Amino acid sequence: MRVEFHCHTRWSKDSLLEPEKLITACKRKGLGRVVITDHNTILGAQAAQRLAPEYVIVGEEIMTTKGELLAFFVQQVIPAGLSPEDTIHRLRDQGAFISVSHPFDEYRNGAWNIHDLDAIIGLVDAIEVFNSRCLKQSSNDHAFLYAQQHQKPGTAGSDAHAATELGTAVLDLPKFDSAEGLKAVMSQGRVIGRLSPFWVHFYSTWARWRKSVKRT
């Protein structure tokens, strides 16, 4: 099945996407499952999972002091601002699967310094090797080579903040039902993806502006 491993709902500060619309769009595009990874919260993923318990996986994109991590099968929210090691320790305590978000996208606030990534590569389960919102394919190529060098499997996701982006990058792999099940099949995963056009980032700009206007 094809799985979307990185997308956002309106619980992220830069998205307006409602869980219902996200689920409908993913199913319409033929995705087998979807992992919702809002920024530093699991509320949107939990809301979506209540609508489709067997379809939605609760995830989180977590900003650490060194860069962003992706986590799947999250049970308790991990706050932003912790060290990578502390974040990983807390995720391990709840049995989550841990990947690294767009590690070499120099245009992202959550990108990683190579020395910081080297320090934690042995503690994570995977590397995000294809993110559709990377502005340059070389960022994904670098992540893919790094994952190979460190014998880590790769995850892939659209990083969608709007419904039109969903499914632009997925991982095609056998069915799984848990973090341990995902680990068991990751080596069989096949990345299917393409870069999104640069203007999709305006969705995020628009979302942040809309939310700031509503607060005033």
C-alpha positions in Angstrom: 0.0 0.0 0.0 1.0 3.6 -0.5 1.5 5.6 2.7 1.7 9.3 3.2 4.2 9.8 6.1 4.2 13.6 6.5 1.3 16.0 6.4 -0.4 18.7 8.4 -3.8 19.9 9.6 -5.1 23.2 10.9 -3.6 22.3 14.3 -0.3 23.3 12.7 0.3 27.0 12.7 0.8 27.1 8.9 -2.1 25.0 7.7 -5.9 25.4 7.4 -6.6 21.8 6.4 -9.5 20.2 8.2 -9.0 16.5 9.2 -12.2 15.5 7.3 -10.9 17.0 4.1 -7.5 15.5 4.6 -8.9 12.0 5.0 -11.3 12.4 2.0 -8.4 13.6 -0.2 -6.1 10.8 0.8 -8.7 8.1 0.1 -9.6 9.8 -3.2 -5.9 9.6 -4.2 -5.7 5.9 -3.4 -3.5 6.1 -0.4 -3.6 3.1 1.9 -2.9 5.0 5.1 -1.8 8.4 6.2 0.4 9.7 9.1 -0.5 13.1 10.3 2.5 15.0 11.7 1.4 18.4 12.9 4.1 20.7 14.4 4.6 20.0 18.1 1.1 18.6 18.7 -0.9 15.5 18.1 -4.4 17.0 18.5 -5.1 17.2 14.8 -3.9 13.6 14.3 -6.0 12.4 17.2 -9.1 14.2 15.8 -8.5 12.6 12.4 -8.0 9.2 13.9 -11.3 9.4 15.7 -12.9 9.8 12.2 -11.0 6.9 10.6 -9.3 4.8 13.3 -7.9 2.1 11.0 -6.7 4.6 8.4 -5.0 7.5 10.3 -1.7 7.0 12.2 -0.9 9.6 14.9 2.4 11.3 14.3 4.2 14.5 15.2 6.8 16.8 13.8 8.9 17.9 16.7 11.3 20.9 16.8 14.3 20.0 18.9 17.2 22.4 19.8 19.1 21.0 16.8 16.5 20.2 14.1 13.2 18.6 13.4 12.3 15.0 14.0 9.3 13.0 12.7 7.6 10.5 14.9 4.9 7.9 14.0 2.6 6.0 16.4 2.8 8.7 19.0 0.7 8.3 22.1 1.7 11.4 24.1 2.7 14.8 22.7 6.4 15.7 22.9 7.0 19.5 23.4 9.2 21.6 21.2 12.5 22.9 22.5 14.0 19.7 24.0 17.4 18.3 23.0 17.3 15.7 20.3 18.5 13.0 22.8 15.7 13.9 25.3 13.1 14.0 22.5 14.2 10.6 21.3 14.2 9.1 24.8 10.7 10.3 25.4 9.6 8.8 22.0 11.2 5.5 22.8 9.4 5.4 26.1 6.1 5.3 24.2 7.2 2.9 21.5 7.2 5.4 18.6 8.9 5.1 15.3 11.4 7.9 14.7 12.6 9.6 11.5 14.4 12.8 10.7 12.5 15.6 8.8 14.1 17.0 5.6 17.6 17.0 7.2 19.4 18.8 4.4 16.9 21.4 3.2 18.9 24.5 3.8 15.8 26.7 3.4 14.1 25.2 6.4 14.3 26.3 10.0 14.3 22.6 11.0 17.2 21.5 8.9 20.2 19.7 10.5 23.8 20.5 10.9 25.7 17.4 9.8 27.6 17.1 13.1 24.4 17.2 15.1 22.8 14.6 12.8 25.8 12.4 13.1 25.5 12.5 16.8 22.0 11.0 16.8 21.9 8.9 13.7 22.3 5.7 15.7 19.3 6.6 17.8 16.7 7.0 15.1 14.9 4.4 12.9 14.9 6.2 9.5 15.7 9.4 7.5 13.2 11.3 5.5 14.7 10.8 2.0 12.0 12.5 0.0 10.1 15.6 1.0 8.0 17.2 -1.7 8.3 20.6 -0.2 12.1 20.7 -0.7 12.9 23.5 -3.1 15.8 21.6 -4.6 16.0 17.9 -5.5 19.6 17.9 -4.3 18.3 18.2 -0.7 16.5 14.9 -1.1 19.4 13.3 -2.9 21.7 14.3 -0.1 19.3 12.7 2.5 19.0 9.5 0.4 22.8 9.1 0.2 23.2 9.8 3.9 20.6 7.2 4.8 22.4 4.7 2.6 25.8 5.5 4.1 24.3 4.9 7.6 22.2 1.9 6.6 19.0 3.6 7.6 15.7 3.1 5.7 14.0 6.1 4.2 10.6 7.6 4.7 8.8 9.9 2.2 6.0 12.4 2.5 4.4 15.4 0.8 4.7 17.6 3.8 1.3 18.8 2.7 -0.3 21.8 4.3 -3.2 21.8 1.8 -5.3 19.0 0.3 -3.9 19.4 -3.2 -0.4 18.5 -2.0 -1.4 15.2 -0.4 0.2 12.1 -1.9 2.9 13.8 -3.9 5.5 11.7 -2.1 4.6 8.3 -0.6 6.3 5.1 0.5 4.9 1.9 -1.2 5.4 -0.9 1.3 3.6 -4.0 2.8 0.8 -3.5 5.3 1.7 -2.8 9.0 -0.3 -2.0 12.1 2.3 -0.8 14.7 5.7 0.8 15.0 7.3 -2.6 15.3 5.4 -3.7 12.3 6.6 -0.7 10.4 10.2 -1.4 11.3 9.8 -4.9 10.0 8.7 -3.8 6.5 10.7 -0.6 6.0 13.5 -2.3 4.1 10.9 -3.2 1.4 9.7 0.4 1.0 9.8 2.1 -2.4 9.7 5.8 -2.7 7.3 7.3 -5.2 7.5 11.1 -5.3 7.8 14.3 -7.1 8.6 17.9 -5.9 5.7 20.2 -5.4 5.8 23.6 -7.2 7.4 26.4 -5.2 4.1 28.2 -4.9 2.6 25.6 -2.5 4.6 27.4 0.2 2.1 30.3 -0.2 -0.5 28.0 1.4 1.5 28.2 4.6 2.0 32.0 4.3 -1.8 32.4 3.8 -2.6 30.1 6.7 -0.3 32.0 9.1 -1.8 35.3 8.0 -5.4 34.1 8.3 -4.7 32.9 11.8 -3.0 36.1 12.9 -5.9 38.1 11.6 -8.4 36.0 13.6 -6.4 36.6 16.8 -6.5 40.4 16.4 
